[in-house]
């Protein structure tokens, strides 16, 4: 069985500056889990994850067509977004 990681790809755009992008591992999926089981963990993590750039900001979480999740400011207010997805770890 593969090892799965849940990652956050966070982008923040300040007025007049180039976007800053940070990718980090939110958590490894523990145990020998199938992809389907790991996707359940992704769902649980995504609905509760609050990116640093969106703390204190009303936000909405939505699932993209590829199965990843977006955490974005509610009503489009703000300059940050976070894409949470599942990846397979292939090298320790």
mmCIF file as gemmi writes it, N, C-alpha and C atoms, coordinates in Angstrom:
data_model
loop_
_atom_site.group_PDB
_atom_site.id
_atom_site.type_symbol
_atom_site.label_atom_id
_atom_site.label_alt_id
_atom_site.label_comp_id
_atom_site.label_asym_id
_atom_site.label_entity_id
_atom_site.label_seq_id
_atom_site.pdbx_PDB_ins_code
_atom_site.Cartn_x
_atom_site.Cartn_y
_atom_site.Cartn_z
_atom_site.occupancy
_atom_site.B_iso_or_equiv
_atom_site.pdbx_formal_charge
_atom_site.auth_seq_id
_atom_site.auth_asym_id
_atom_site.pdbx_PDB_model_num
ATOM 1 N N . UNK Axp A 1 ? 0.836 -1.185 0 1 0 ? 1 A 1
ATOM 2 C CA . UNK Axp A 1 ? 0 0 0 1 0 ? 1 A 1
ATOM 3 C C . UNK Axp A 1 ? 0.88 1.248 0 1 0 ? 1 A 1
ATOM 4 N N . UNK Axp A 2 ? 0.464 2.249 -0.707 1 0 ? 2 A 1
ATOM 5 C CA . UNK Axp A 2 ? 1.236 3.502 -0.748 1 0 ? 2 A 1
ATOM 6 C C . UNK Axp A 2 ? 1.065 4.318 0.528 1 0 ? 2 A 1
ATOM 7 N N . UNK Axp A 3 ? 1.96 5.265 0.697 1 0 ? 3 A 1
ATOM 8 C CA . UNK Axp A 3 ? 1.858 6.233 1.779 1 0 ? 3 A 1
ATOM 9 C C . UNK Axp A 3 ? 1.264 7.507 1.193 1 0 ? 3 A 1
ATOM 10 N N . UNK Axp A 4 ? 0.283 8.065 1.879 1 0 ? 4 A 1
ATOM 11 C CA . UNK Axp A 4 ? -0.412 9.256 1.388 1 0 ? 4 A 1
ATOM 12 C C . UNK Axp A 4 ? -0.094 10.457 2.255 1 0 ? 4 A 1
ATOM 13 N N . UNK Axp A 5 ? -0.055 11.625 1.63 1 0 ? 5 A 1
ATOM 14 C CA . UNK Axp A 5 ? 0.144 12.894 2.32 1 0 ? 5 A 1
ATOM 15 C C . UNK Axp A 5 ? -0.978 13.842 1.929 1 0 ? 5 A 1
ATOM 16 N N . UNK Axp A 6 ? -1.445 14.605 2.891 1 0 ? 6 A 1
ATOM 17 C CA . UNK Axp A 6 ? -2.406 15.671 2.61 1 0 ? 6 A 1
ATOM 18 C C . UNK Axp A 6 ? -1.607 16.964 2.646 1 0 ? 6 A 1
ATOM 19 N N . UNK Axp A 7 ? -1.632 17.698 1.524 1 0 ? 7 A 1
ATOM 20 C CA . UNK Axp A 7 ? -0.849 18.926 1.438 1 0 ? 7 A 1
ATOM 21 C C . UNK Axp A 7 ? -1.748 20.14 1.223 1 0 ? 7 A 1
ATOM 22 N N . UNK Axp A 8 ? -1.231 21.293 1.602 1 0 ? 8 A 1
ATOM 23 C CA . UNK Axp A 8 ? -1.902 22.565 1.374 1 0 ? 8 A 1
ATOM 24 C C . UNK Axp A 8 ? -1.011 23.415 0.478 1 0 ? 8 A 1
ATOM 25 N N . UNK Axp A 9 ? -1.58 23.908 -0.597 1 0 ? 9 A 1
ATOM 26 C CA . UNK Axp A 9 ? -0.897 24.805 -1.525 1 0 ? 9 A 1
ATOM 27 C C . UNK Axp A 9 ? -1.571 26.169 -1.356 1 0 ? 9 A 1
ATOM 28 N N . UNK Axp A 10 ? -0.919 27.029 -0.569 1 0 ? 10 A 1
ATOM 29 C CA . UNK Axp A 10 ? -1.513 28.311 -0.186 1 0 ? 10 A 1
ATOM 30 C C . UNK Axp A 10 ? -0.885 29.452 -0.984 1 0 ? 10 A 1
ATOM 31 N N . UNK Axp A 11 ? -1.73 30.32 -1.514 1 0 ? 11 A 1
ATOM 32 C CA . UNK Axp A 11 ? -1.27 31.473 -2.276 1 0 ? 11 A 1
ATOM 33 C C . UNK Axp A 11 ? -1.854 32.743 -1.669 1 0 ? 11 A 1
ATOM 34 N N . UNK Axp A 12 ? -0.971 33.719 -1.453 1 0 ? 12 A 1
ATOM 35 C CA . UNK Axp A 12 ? -1.392 35.01 -0.91 1 0 ? 12 A 1
ATOM 36 C C . UNK Axp A 12 ? -0.897 36.095 -1.851 1 0 ? 12 A 1
ATOM 37 N N . UNK Axp A 13 ? -1.787 37.002 -2.216 1 0 ? 13 A 1
ATOM 38 C CA . UNK Axp A 13 ? -1.436 38.099 -3.095 1 0 ? 13 A 1
ATOM 39 C C . UNK Axp A 13 ? -1.656 39.415 -2.357 1 0 ? 13 A 1
ATOM 40 N N . UNK Axp A 14 ? -0.579 40.139 -2.121 1 0 ? 14 A 1
ATOM 41 C CA . UNK Axp A 14 ? -0.679 41.457 -1.503 1 0 ? 14 A 1
ATOM 42 C C . UNK Axp A 14 ? -0.843 42.492 -2.614 1 0 ? 14 A 1
ATOM 43 N N . UNK Axp A 15 ? -1.446 43.602 -2.29 1 0 ? 15 A 1
ATOM 44 C CA . UNK Axp A 15 ? -1.678 44.647 -3.29 1 0 ? 15 A 1
ATOM 45 C C . UNK Axp A 15 ? -0.382 45.065 -3.963 1 0 ? 15 A 1
ATOM 46 N N . UNK Axp A 16 ? -0.336 44.932 -5.284 1 0 ? 16 A 1
ATOM 47 C CA . UNK Axp A 16 ? 0.799 45.383 -6.07 1 0 ? 16 A 1
ATOM 48 C C . UNK Axp A 16 ? 2.021 44.5 -6.025 1 0 ? 16 A 1
ATOM 49 N N . UNK Axp A 17 ? 1.94 43.357 -5.37 1 0 ? 17 A 1
ATOM 50 C CA . UNK Axp A 17 ? 3.098 42.478 -5.269 1 0 ? 17 A 1
ATOM 51 C C . UNK Axp A 17 ? 2.817 41.144 -5.959 1 0 ? 17 A 1
ATOM 52 N N . UNK Axp A 18 ? 3.884 40.429 -6.265 1 0 ? 18 A 1
ATOM 53 C CA . UNK Axp A 18 ? 3.75 39.102 -6.868 1 0 ? 18 A 1
ATOM 54 C C . UNK Axp A 18 ? 3.166 38.141 -5.836 1 0 ? 18 A 1
ATOM 55 N N . UNK Axp A 19 ? 2.38 37.168 -6.288 1 0 ? 19 A 1
ATOM 56 C CA . UNK Axp A 19 ? 1.812 36.198 -5.348 1 0 ? 19 A 1
ATOM 57 C C . UNK Axp A 19 ? 2.893 35.392 -4.629 1 0 ? 19 A 1
ATOM 58 N N . UNK Axp A 20 ? 2.669 35.142 -3.354 1 0 ? 20 A 1
ATOM 59 C CA . UNK Axp A 20 ? 3.551 34.296 -2.56 1 0 ? 20 A 1
ATOM 60 C C . UNK Axp A 20 ? 2.874 32.938 -2.424 1 0 ? 20 A 1
ATOM 61 N N . UNK Axp A 21 ? 3.627 31.876 -2.691 1 0 ? 21 A 1
ATOM 62 C CA . UNK Axp A 21 ? 3.063 30.536 -2.66 1 0 ? 21 A 1
ATOM 63 C C . UNK Axp A 21 ? 3.833 29.692 -1.646 1 0 ? 21 A 1
ATOM 64 N N . UNK Axp A 22 ? 3.084 28.971 -0.827 1 0 ? 22 A 1
ATOM 65 C CA . UNK Axp A 22 ? 3.689 28.085 0.169 1 0 ? 22 A 1
ATOM 66 C C . UNK Axp A 22 ? 2.988 26.74 0.1 1 0 ? 22 A 1
ATOM 67 N N . UNK Axp A 23 ? 3.785 25.679 -0.02 1 0 ? 23 A 1
ATOM 68 C CA . UNK Axp A 23 ? 3.239 24.327 -0.035 1 0 ? 23 A 1
ATOM 69 C C . UNK Axp A 23 ? 3.765 23.605 1.19 1 0 ? 23 A 1
ATOM 70 N N . UNK Axp A 24 ? 2.857 23.006 1.95 1 0 ? 24 A 1
ATOM 71 C CA . UNK Axp A 24 ? 3.289 22.294 3.145 1 0 ? 24 A 1
ATOM 72 C C . UNK Axp A 24 ? 2.433 21.051 3.365 1 0 ? 24 A 1
ATOM 73 N N . UNK Axp A 25 ? 3.022 20.089 4.044 1 0 ? 25 A 1
ATOM 74 C CA . UNK Axp A 25 ? 2.293 18.877 4.412 1 0 ? 25 A 1
ATOM 75 C C . UNK Axp A 25 ? 1.447 19.202 5.631 1 0 ? 25 A 1
ATOM 76 N N . UNK Axp A 26 ? 0.148 19.022 5.497 1 0 ? 26 A 1
ATOM 77 C CA . UNK Axp A 26 ? -0.742 19.219 6.647 1 0 ? 26 A 1
ATOM 78 C C . UNK Axp A 26 ? -0.644 18.012 7.558 1 0 ? 26 A 1
ATOM 79 N N . UNK Axp A 27 ? -0.725 16.818 6.941 1 0 ? 27 A 1
ATOM 80 C CA . UNK Axp A 27 ? -0.581 15.604 7.738 1 0 ? 27 A 1
ATOM 81 C C . UNK Axp A 27 ? -0.387 14.397 6.835 1 0 ? 27 A 1
ATOM 82 N N . UNK Axp A 28 ? 0.37 13.428 7.311 1 0 ? 28 A 1
ATOM 83 C CA . UNK Axp A 28 ? 0.435 12.157 6.593 1 0 ? 28 A 1
ATOM 84 C C . UNK Axp A 28 ? -0.811 11.35 6.955 1 0 ? 28 A 1
ATOM 85 N N . UNK Axp A 29 ? -1.266 10.534 6.035 1 0 ? 29 A 1
ATOM 86 C CA . UNK Axp A 29 ? -2.405 9.658 6.321 1 0 ? 29 A 1
ATOM 87 C C . UNK Axp A 29 ? -1.835 8.402 6.972 1 0 ? 29 A 1
ATOM 88 N N . UNK Axp A 30 ? -2.167 8.164 8.236 1 0 ? 30 A 1
ATOM 89 C CA . UNK Axp A 30 ? -1.559 7.046 8.953 1 0 ? 30 A 1
ATOM 90 C C . UNK Axp A 30 ? -2.094 5.689 8.488 1 0 ? 30 A 1
ATOM 91 N N . UNK Axp A 31 ? -1.263 4.675 8.62 1 0 ? 31 A 1
ATOM 92 C CA . UNK Axp A 31 ? -1.673 3.305 8.328 1 0 ? 31 A 1
ATOM 93 C C . UNK Axp A 31 ? -1.609 2.96 6.857 1 0 ? 31 A 1
ATOM 94 N N . UNK Axp A 32 ? -1.845 1.717 6.568 1 0 ? 32 A 1
ATOM 95 C CA . UNK Axp A 32 ? -1.902 1.23 5.188 1 0 ? 32 A 1
ATOM 96 C C . UNK Axp A 32 ? -3.309 1.442 4.655 1 0 ? 32 A 1
ATOM 97 N N . UNK Axp A 33 ? -3.524 2.533 3.978 1 0 ? 33 A 1
ATOM 98 C CA . UNK Axp A 33 ? -4.863 2.851 3.499 1 0 ? 33 A 1
ATOM 99 C C . UNK Axp A 33 ? -4.898 2.864 1.981 1 0 ? 33 A 1
ATOM 100 N N . UNK Axp A 34 ? -6.02 2.459 1.442 1 0 ? 34 A 1
ATOM 101 C CA . UNK Axp A 34 ? -6.239 2.551 0.001 1 0 ? 34 A 1
ATOM 102 C C . UNK Axp A 34 ? -6.453 4.013 -0.358 1 0 ? 34 A 1
ATOM 103 N N . UNK Axp A 35 ? -6.444 4.308 -1.629 1 0 ? 35 A 1
ATOM 104 C CA . UNK Axp A 35 ? -6.681 5.69 -2.071 1 0 ? 35 A 1
ATOM 105 C C . UNK Axp A 35 ? -8.058 6.171 -1.617 1 0 ? 35 A 1
ATOM 106 N N . UNK Axp A 36 ? -9.051 5.303 -1.716 1 0 ? 36 A 1
ATOM 107 C CA . UNK Axp A 36 ? -10.411 5.671 -1.314 1 0 ? 36 A 1
ATOM 108 C C . UNK Axp A 36 ? -10.477 5.998 0.179 1 0 ? 36 A 1
ATOM 109 N N . UNK Axp A 37 ? -9.777 5.214 1.004 1 0 ? 37 A 1
ATOM 110 C CA . UNK Axp A 37 ? -9.739 5.49 2.436 1 0 ? 37 A 1
ATOM 111 C C . UNK Axp A 37 ? -8.991 6.796 2.714 1 0 ? 37 A 1
ATOM 112 N N . UNK Axp A 38 ? -7.937 7.045 1.969 1 0 ? 38 A 1
ATOM 113 C CA . UNK Axp A 38 ? -7.176 8.283 2.129 1 0 ? 38 A 1
ATOM 114 C C . UNK Axp A 38 ? -8.005 9.499 1.709 1 0 ? 38 A 1
ATOM 115 N N . UNK Axp A 39 ? -8.866 9.33 0.709 1 0 ? 39 A 1
ATOM 116 C CA . UNK Axp A 39 ? -9.735 10.431 0.286 1 0 ? 39 A 1
ATOM 117 C C . UNK Axp A 39 ? -10.727 10.812 1.375 1 0 ? 39 A 1
ATOM 118 N N . UNK Axp A 40 ? -11.151 9.843 2.179 1 0 ? 40 A 1
ATOM 119 C CA . UNK Axp A 40 ? -12.021 10.137 3.321 1 0 ? 40 A 1
ATOM 120 C C . UNK Axp A 40 ? -11.264 11.017 4.316 1 0 ? 40 A 1
ATOM 121 N N . UNK Axp A 41 ? -10.001 10.699 4.566 1 0 ? 41 A 1
ATOM 122 C CA . UNK Axp A 41 ? -9.163 11.515 5.451 1 0 ? 41 A 1
ATOM 123 C C . UNK Axp A 41 ? -8.978 12.923 4.889 1 0 ? 41 A 1
ATOM 124 N N . UNK Axp A 42 ? -8.813 13.018 3.577 1 0 ? 42 A 1
ATOM 125 C CA . UNK Axp A 42 ? -8.68 14.318 2.919 1 0 ? 42 A 1
ATOM 126 C C . UNK Axp A 42 ? -9.917 15.165 3.175 1 0 ? 42 A 1
ATOM 127 N N . UNK Axp A 43 ? -11.084 14.573 2.999 1 0 ? 43 A 1
ATOM 128 C CA . UNK Axp A 43 ? -12.346 15.282 3.217 1 0 ? 43 A 1
ATOM 129 C C . UNK Axp A 43 ? -12.434 15.818 4.653 1 0 ? 43 A 1
ATOM 130 N N . UNK Axp A 44 ? -12.146 14.962 5.626 1 0 ? 44 A 1
ATOM 131 C CA . UNK Axp A 44 ? -12.201 15.369 7.03 1 0 ? 44 A 1
ATOM 132 C C . UNK Axp A 44 ? -11.229 16.508 7.321 1 0 ? 44 A 1
ATOM 133 N N . UNK Axp A 45 ? -10.036 16.394 6.774 1 0 ? 45 A 1
ATOM 134 C CA . UNK Axp A 45 ? -9.009 17.413 7.005 1 0 ? 45 A 1
ATOM 135 C C . UNK Axp A 45 ? -9.381 18.73 6.337 1 0 ? 45 A 1
ATOM 136 N N . UNK Axp A 46 ? -9.828 18.658 5.096 1 0 ? 46 A 1
ATOM 137 C CA . UNK Axp A 46 ? -10.137 19.88 4.335 1 0 ? 46 A 1
ATOM 138 C C . UNK Axp A 46 ? -11.251 20.692 4.969 1 0 ? 46 A 1
ATOM 139 N N . UNK Axp A 47 ? -12.269 20.039 5.472 1 0 ? 47 A 1
ATOM 140 C CA . UNK Axp A 47 ? -13.398 20.803 6.02 1 0 ? 47 A 1
ATOM 141 C C . UNK Axp A 47 ? -13.059 21.476 7.347 1 0 ? 47 A 1
ATOM 142 N N . UNK Axp A 48 ? -11.976 21.038 7.998 1 0 ? 48 A 1
ATOM 143 C CA . UNK Axp A 48 ? -11.583 21.631 9.281 1 0 ? 48 A 1
ATOM 144 C C . UNK Axp A 48 ? -10.314 22.475 9.211 1 0 ? 48 A 1
ATOM 145 N N . UNK Axp A 49 ? -9.625 22.463 8.077 1 0 ? 49 A 1
ATOM 146 C CA . UNK Axp A 49 ? -8.346 23.18 7.976 1 0 ? 49 A 1
ATOM 147 C C . UNK Axp A 49 ? -8.569 24.683 7.8 1 0 ? 49 A 1
ATOM 148 N N . UNK Axp A 50 ? -7.832 25.463 8.582 1 0 ? 50 A 1
ATOM 149 C CA . UNK Axp A 50 ? -7.857 26.915 8.45 1 0 ? 50 A 1
ATOM 150 C C . UNK Axp A 50 ? -6.448 27.365 8.068 1 0 ? 50 A 1
ATOM 151 N N . UNK Axp A 51 ? -6.258 27.787 6.806 1 0 ? 51 A 1
ATOM 152 C CA . UNK Axp A 51 ? -4.934 28.271 6.387 1 0 ? 51 A 1
ATOM 153 C C . UNK Axp A 51 ? -4.529 29.5 7.191 1 0 ? 51 A 1
ATOM 154 N N . UNK Axp A 52 ? -3.231 29.65 7.409 1 0 ? 52 A 1
ATOM 155 C CA . UNK Axp A 52 ? -2.721 30.793 8.174 1 0 ? 52 A 1
ATOM 156 C C . UNK Axp A 52 ? -3.219 32.117 7.61 1 0 ? 52 A 1
ATOM 157 N N . UNK Axp A 53 ? -3.228 32.221 6.289 1 0 ? 53 A 1
ATOM 158 C CA . UNK Axp A 53 ? -3.601 33.496 5.656 1 0 ? 53 A 1
ATOM 159 C C . UNK Axp A 53 ? -5.094 33.799 5.744 1 0 ? 53 A 1
ATOM 160 N N . UNK Axp A 54 ? -5.901 32.829 6.158 1 0 ? 54 A 1
ATOM 161 C CA . UNK Axp A 54 ? -7.344 33.045 6.246 1 0 ? 54 A 1
ATOM 162 C C . UNK Axp A 54 ? -7.878 32.979 7.671 1 0 ? 54 A 1
ATOM 163 N N . UNK Axp A 55 ? -6.991 32.969 8.657 1 0 ? 55 A 1
ATOM 164 C CA . UNK Axp A 55 ? -7.444 32.972 10.052 1 0 ? 55 A 1
ATOM 165 C C . UNK Axp A 55 ? -8.165 34.276 10.332 1 0 ? 55 A 1
ATOM 166 N N . UNK Axp A 56 ? -9.319 34.174 10.958 1 0 ? 56 A 1
ATOM 167 C CA . UNK Axp A 56 ? -10.104 35.36 11.281 1 0 ? 56 A 1
ATOM 168 C C . UNK Axp A 56 ? -10.902 35.899 10.109 1 0 ? 56 A 1
ATOM 169 N N . UNK Axp A 57 ? -10.873 35.203 8.973 1 0 ? 57 A 1
ATOM 170 C CA . UNK Axp A 57 ? -11.597 35.629 7.777 1 0 ? 57 A 1
ATOM 171 C C . UNK Axp A 57 ? -12.727 34.645 7.498 1 0 ? 57 A 1
ATOM 172 N N . UNK Axp A 58 ? -13.928 35.131 7.241 1 0 ? 58 A 1
ATOM 173 C CA . UNK Axp A 58 ? -14.985 34.191 6.835 1 0 ? 58 A 1
ATOM 174 C C . UNK Axp A 58 ? -14.55 33.47 5.557 1 0 ? 58 A 1
ATOM 175 N N . UNK Axp A 59 ? -14.753 32.164 5.514 1 0 ? 59 A 1
ATOM 176 C CA . UNK Axp A 59 ? -14.269 31.384 4.372 1 0 ? 59 A 1
ATOM 177 C C . UNK Axp A 59 ? -15.27 30.309 3.995 1 0 ? 59 A 1
ATOM 178 N N . UNK Axp A 60 ? -15.06 29.771 2.822 1 0 ? 60 A 1
ATOM 179 C CA . UNK Axp A 60 ? -15.893 28.688 2.312 1 0 ? 60 A 1
ATOM 180 C C . UNK Axp A 60 ? -14.962 27.598 1.789 1 0 ? 60 A 1
ATOM 181 N N . UNK Axp A 61 ? -15.387 26.34 1.918 1 0 ? 61 A 1
ATOM 182 C CA . UNK Axp A 61 ? -14.62 25.201 1.428 1 0 ? 61 A 1
ATOM 183 C C . UNK Axp A 61 ? -15.438 24.526 0.34 1 0 ? 61 A 1
ATOM 184 N N . UNK Axp A 62 ? -14.786 24.255 -0.778 1 0 ? 62 A 1
ATOM 185 C CA . UNK Axp A 62 ? -15.473 23.583 -1.875 1 0 ? 62 A 1
ATOM 186 C C . UNK Axp A 62 ? -14.593 22.521 -2.504 1 0 ? 62 A 1
ATOM 187 N N . UNK Axp A 63 ? -15.233 21.507 -3.092 1 0 ? 63 A 1
ATOM 188 C CA . UNK Axp A 63 ? -14.495 20.425 -3.746 1 0 ? 63 A 1
ATOM 189 C C . UNK Axp A 63 ? -14.381 20.729 -5.229 1 0 ? 63 A 1
ATOM 190 N N . UNK Axp A 64 ? -13.177 20.582 -5.758 1 0 ? 64 A 1
ATOM 191 C CA . UNK Axp A 64 ? -12.912 20.796 -7.179 1 0 ? 64 A 1
ATOM 192 C C . UNK Axp A 64 ? -13.199 19.505 -7.944 1 0 ? 64 A 1
ATOM 193 N N . UNK Axp A 65 ? -13.287 19.611 -9.247 1 0 ? 65 A 1
ATOM 194 C CA . UNK Axp A 65 ? -13.591 18.461 -10.091 1 0 ? 65 A 1
ATOM 195 C C . UNK Axp A 65 ? -12.531 17.363 -9.995 1 0 ? 65 A 1
ATOM 196 N N . UNK Axp A 66 ? -11.285 17.725 -9.652 1 0 ? 66 A 1
ATOM 197 C CA . UNK Axp A 66 ? -10.212 16.726 -9.533 1 0 ? 66 A 1
ATOM 198 C C . UNK Axp A 66 ? -10.176 16.052 -8.161 1 0 ? 66 A 1
ATOM 199 N N . UNK Axp A 67 ? -11.109 16.404 -7.268 1 0 ? 67 A 1
ATOM 200 C CA . UNK Axp A 67 ? -11.174 15.798 -5.939 1 0 ? 67 A 1
ATOM 201 C C . UNK Axp A 67 ? -10.46 16.584 -4.861 1 0 ? 67 A 1
ATOM 202 N N . UNK Axp A 68 ? -9.713 17.618 -5.251 1 0 ? 68 A 1
ATOM 203 C CA . UNK Axp A 68 ? -9.05 18.464 -4.254 1 0 ? 68 A 1
ATOM 204 C C . UNK Axp A 68 ? -10.072 19.456 -3.686 1 0 ? 68 A 1
ATOM 205 N N . UNK Axp A 69 ? -9.675 20.161 -2.654 1 0 ? 69 A 1
ATOM 206 C CA . UNK Axp A 69 ? -10.561 21.124 -2.003 1 0 ? 69 A 1
ATOM 207 C C . UNK Axp A 69 ? -9.941 22.509 -2.04 1 0 ? 69 A 1
ATOM 208 N N . UNK Axp A 70 ? -10.786 23.513 -2.175 1 0 ? 70 A 1
ATOM 209 C CA . UNK Axp A 70 ? -10.358 24.908 -2.131 1 0 ? 70 A 1
ATOM 210 C C . UNK Axp A 70 ? -10.921 25.547 -0.874 1 0 ? 70 A 1
ATOM 211 N N . UNK Axp A 71 ? -10.069 26.276 -0.161 1 0 ? 71 A 1
ATOM 212 C CA . UNK Axp A 71 ? -10.497 27.116 0.956 1 0 ? 71 A 1
ATOM 213 C C . UNK Axp A 71 ? -10.271 28.537 0.474 1 0 ? 71 A 1
ATOM 214 N N . UNK Axp A 72 ? -11.36 29.286 0.348 1 0 ? 72 A 1
ATOM 215 C CA . UNK Axp A 72 ? -11.283 30.648 -0.196 1 0 ? 72 A 1
ATOM 216 C C . UNK Axp A 72 ? -12.075 31.609 0.69 1 0 ? 72 A 1
ATOM 217 N N . UNK Axp A 73 ? -11.751 32.891 0.609 1 0 ? 73 A 1
ATOM 218 C CA . UNK Axp A 73 ? -12.512 33.871 1.384 1 0 ? 73 A 1
ATOM 219 C C . UNK Axp A 73 ? -13.973 33.886 0.934 1 0 ? 73 A 1
ATOM 220 N N . UNK Axp A 74 ? -14.858 33.955 1.888 1 0 ? 74 A 1
ATOM 221 C CA . UNK Axp A 74 ? -16.288 34.006 1.584 1 0 ? 74 A 1
ATOM 222 C C . UNK Axp A 74 ? -16.599 35.319 0.858 1 0 ? 74 A 1
ATOM 223 N N . UNK Axp A 75 ? -17.436 35.26 -0.13 1 0 ? 75 A 1
ATOM 224 C CA . UNK Axp A 75 ? -17.852 36.422 -0.926 1 0 ? 75 A 1
ATOM 225 C C . UNK Axp A 75 ? -16.693 37.047 -1.697 1 0 ? 75 A 1
ATOM 226 N N . UNK Axp A 76 ? -15.595 36.305 -1.902 1 0 ? 76 A 1
ATOM 227 C CA . UNK Axp A 76 ? -14.483 36.805 -2.71 1 0 ? 76 A 1
ATOM 228 C C . UNK Axp A 76 ? -13.69 37.924 -2.077 1 0 ? 76 A 1
ATOM 229 N N . UNK Axp A 77 ? -13.883 38.159 -0.799 1 0 ? 77 A 1
ATOM 230 C CA . UNK Axp A 77 ? -13.148 39.227 -0.127 1 0 ? 77 A 1
ATOM 231 C C . UNK Axp A 77 ? -11.838 38.679 0.405 1 0 ? 77 A 1
ATOM 232 N N . UNK Axp A 78 ? -10.743 39.313 0.058 1 0 ? 78 A 1
ATOM 233 C CA . UNK Axp A 78 ? -9.439 38.876 0.511 1 0 ? 78 A 1
ATOM 234 C C . UNK Axp A 78 ? -8.541 38.508 -0.654 1 0 ? 78 A 1
ATOM 235 N N . UNK Axp A 79 ? -7.298 38.228 -0.346 1 0 ? 79 A 1
ATOM 236 C CA . UNK Axp A 79 ? -6.3 37.953 -1.382 1 0 ? 79 A 1
ATOM 237 C C . UNK Axp A 79 ? -5.569 36.645 -1.116 1 0 ? 79 A 1
ATOM 238 N N . UNK Axp A 80 ? -6.282 35.65 -0.633 1 0 ? 80 A 1
ATOM 239 C CA . UNK Axp A 80 ? -5.642 34.38 -0.32 1 0 ? 80 A 1
ATOM 240 C C . UNK Axp A 80 ? -6.523 33.224 -0.774 1 0 ? 80 A 1
ATOM 241 N N . UNK Axp A 81 ? -5.879 32.108 -1.072 1 0 ? 81 A 1
ATOM 242 C CA . UNK Axp A 81 ? -6.59 30.872 -1.37 1 0 ? 81 A 1
ATOM 243 C C . UNK Axp A 81 ? -5.705 29.71 -0.964 1 0 ? 81 A 1
ATOM 244 N N . UNK Axp A 82 ? -6.334 28.562 -0.762 1 0 ? 82 A 1
ATOM 245 C CA . UNK Axp A 82 ? -5.59 27.382 -0.358 1 0 ? 82 A 1
ATOM 246 C C . UNK Axp A 82 ? -6.217 26.161 -1.022 1 0 ? 82 A 1
ATOM 247 N N . UNK Axp A 83 ? -5.403 25.394 -1.728 1 0 ? 83 A 1
ATOM 248 C CA . UNK Axp A 83 ? -5.846 24.164 -2.374 1 0 ? 83 A 1
ATOM 249 C C . UNK Axp A 83 ? -5.316 23 -1.542 1 0 ? 83 A 1
ATOM 250 N N . UNK Axp A 84 ? -6.223 22.155 -1.068 1 0 ? 84 A 1
ATOM 251 C CA . UNK Axp A 84 ? -5.844 21.01 -0.231 1 0 ? 84 A 1
ATOM 252 C C . UNK Axp A 84 ? -6.056 19.758 -1.052 1 0 ? 84 A 1
ATOM 253 N N . UNK Axp A 85 ? -4.997 18.94 -1.146 1 0 ? 85 A 1
ATOM 254 C CA . UNK Axp A 85 ? -5.094 17.752 -1.977 1 0 ? 85 A 1
ATOM 255 C C . UNK Axp A 85 ? -4.333 16.591 -1.389 1 0 ? 85 A 1
ATOM 256 N N . UNK Axp A 86 ? -4.598 15.43 -1.965 1 0 ? 86 A 1
ATOM 257 C CA . UNK Axp A 86 ? -3.974 14.188 -1.555 1 0 ? 86 A 1
ATOM 258 C C . UNK Axp A 86 ? -2.91 13.833 -2.574 1 0 ? 86 A 1
ATOM 259 N N . UNK Axp A 87 ? -1.708 13.498 -2.075 1 0 ? 87 A 1
ATOM 260 C CA . UNK Axp A 87 ? -0.65 13.05 -2.979 1 0 ? 87 A 1
ATOM 261 C C . UNK Axp A 87 ? -0.064 11.743 -2.444 1 0 ? 87 A 1
ATOM 262 N N . UNK Axp A 88 ? 0.478 10.968 -3.344 1 0 ? 88 A 1
ATOM 263 C CA . UNK Axp A 88 ? 1.149 9.734 -2.958 1 0 ? 88 A 1
ATOM 264 C C . UNK Axp A 88 ? 2.623 10.021 -2.736 1 0 ? 88 A 1
ATOM 265 N N . UNK Axp A 89 ? 3.118 9.624 -1.581 1 0 ? 89 A 1
ATOM 266 C CA . UNK Axp A 89 ? 4.543 9.809 -1.292 1 0 ? 89 A 1
ATOM 267 C C . UNK Axp A 89 ? 5.313 8.665 -1.965 1 0 ? 89 A 1
ATOM 268 N N . UNK Axp A 90 ? 6.288 9.02 -2.799 1 0 ? 90 A 1
ATOM 269 C CA . UNK Axp A 90 ? 7.025 7.982 -3.497 1 0 ? 90 A 1
ATOM 270 C C . UNK Axp A 90 ? 8.473 7.859 -3.026 1 0 ? 90 A 1
ATOM 271 N N . UNK Axp A 91 ? 8.912 8.807 -2.226 1 0 ? 91 A 1
ATOM 272 C CA . UNK Axp A 91 ? 10.28 8.77 -1.706 1 0 ? 91 A 1
ATOM 273 C C . UNK Axp A 91 ? 10.248 9.305 -0.283 1 0 ? 91 A 1
ATOM 274 N N . UNK Axp A 92 ? 10.874 8.609 0.658 1 0 ? 92 A 1
ATOM 275 C CA . UNK Axp A 92 ? 10.816 9.066 2.049 1 0 ? 92 A 1
ATOM 276 C C . UNK Axp A 92 ? 11.534 10.316 2.235 1 0 ? 92 A 1
